[in-house]
Each structure stands twice: as C-alpha cells, then as structure tokens.
Amino acid sequence: MAPRDNVIAKIWVALSPNNQQPTTNNQQPQLQSKQKTPQTPPSATVSGTLAAALAGVKTLILISSGDIFGDRSLQHKNAVDAAKAASVNAILYTSGLRAPNVELTLAEEHKATEECIAGSGLKHIFLRNGWYLDNWTGRADQFILQGKILNAVGGTKVSAATRADYAEAAVAAALLAHEGKLAKTAHELCGEAFTLEELAAEISLRAGKTVKSEVVSEEELCRQLKGYGLPERLVHLTAATDAEVSKGALYGETTDLVSLIGRQPYNWKQHVKEVVEALPLA
C-alpha cells in the first residue's frame, strides 16, 4: 500500500468558473492561488481548461459551486466532462442531504449533478452534507444585536455540522476510496440535531444577552427581509428554504459522518461558545 501522504497524487476542488483551484497533495491538501477565468465562458472552453488542470488526477473531490444564482448544474457538468476526458478514476461530490428525494429548492441542482455523475460512467461517491452550522453561527453578532433569530423554520430540528467536519469527511472518503475500502456510494452526513429555539438559548447563554427565536410565516419573512434591503431573489430563496426546512428537509439521523471522521462531530454548543466568545461584544 502506498504511504498515506502519496495516496492521492492530486486533488482538484471545483468551485464556480471564476474560482477554480487545482491543488496538489503531498501531505495534506493545500489550496494554491486562485486562477481567474471569465465569469461565463463557453462550456467547451471551460471543460478543456479543466481537463488540462486534471492531468494525472486519480481521485477528484468536486465541491459544489457556491454560485447559487448561477447555473451550478452546468458548472458541475463542465467539471464532470473534464474529469472523464482526463481519465480520472473516481469523483467524490459534496451533495446535499437526501438530495435525490428531499423537497428542498437548494437540492435541485445537487440532484441534477448526481444524475450527471452517475451517467458519466465514472466511479463515484456522493457526500450528502447536511446544513452547515456556520450558516447560522456566522450571523451570531446579528442575532445578538437584534435580540432574535427571525425565521420561518419554527420548532423543527435541523441536523447540522461544521464545515471543518464535512471537509475532514471528504478527505477521509477520498483516501478510503483510493484504497478501495469504501463500499457505499452515498453517505448522508449530518451532525446533532437542534431547534432554532435551542440555538437562540445557547447564544443568549454565551453572550449574556437575550436572543429569541422569532417564528413568522414565509410571507412575513419575505416582507421583513425586503425591509432590510436584501435582493429580491435572495429574499425569496431564504424564505422558501425556511419553509422547506420547517417540514424536515434538513433533519436526519445517520452515523455516516461519524464513520468517516472516526469521532463524534464537533459539538454544536461548543462551536457556538467559541464563536460568541470571539465576538467584540460591548
């Protein structure tokens, strides 16, 4: 067996077209400087460029594009076509929790990408990430300032984990896949579930200020978000996502994340504590 530091000769992480990051892996994945390309280049040009970047790659981790209002499905297809042209052995794609079946607007492009990858004939593994805990803790200062978490989720639980845990799982899966030790082709990854009321209580505890979960309807959430001056598309996507999450779209109970990283996911309460304590609160 090859030494661990040589298991994956090269890992390439595909983001949006203007944020492509080919990387090499000697000991740990190291991101090189970003290579900028035109925002909406022709598909063939993109695929050709990516295929060249993937020369010699055996195992590819394809991280879903963060361009939620762009054509993510096309961006992902470009990466898949390039991987096939470069004779990549296997693709690991960071998808969404229960992507093929869940009723969640954000999962639609994940489903399309999974179908694209499955149809490519390449070996593949889908890493279906649950909600990113950081999506909420990243706004802890805002919640504390306003004294509330405005939402249309209600009391439904959400299974979340940190980006760091999901990243660790992806690297672990890539190493295992390269060694032929990963039998499952789909992993439903999620951490401990909690409600926004519980999150608000934990933020309150750590900040020494009262923060409550203020539950409103999808329509009222749209109205209030518009009042903050947010772009129309973002307003409707945010409100629609909350409504879908209120029906359990981001709740799951699996041990797949634990199996990959070899430990329990980072405790969400400890994460909240660290985030809040780092804030410059008056």
Protein Blocks (a to p, Z undefined) as FASTA:
>chain_A
ZZfklmpmbacddddfklcccdddfkbccddddddddfbacfklmmmmmmmmmgoiabdc
ddddfblkbcfklmmmmmmmmmmmnopabdcddddehklmpccfklmmmmmmmmmmmmno
pacddddddddfklmmmmmmmmmmnopacdfkbjadcddddfklmmmmmmmmmmmmmnop
afbfbdcdddddddfklmmmmmmmmnopacddddddfklmmmmmmmnopafklmmmmmmm
mmmmmnopagccdfklmmmnopacddfklmmmmmmmmpccZZ
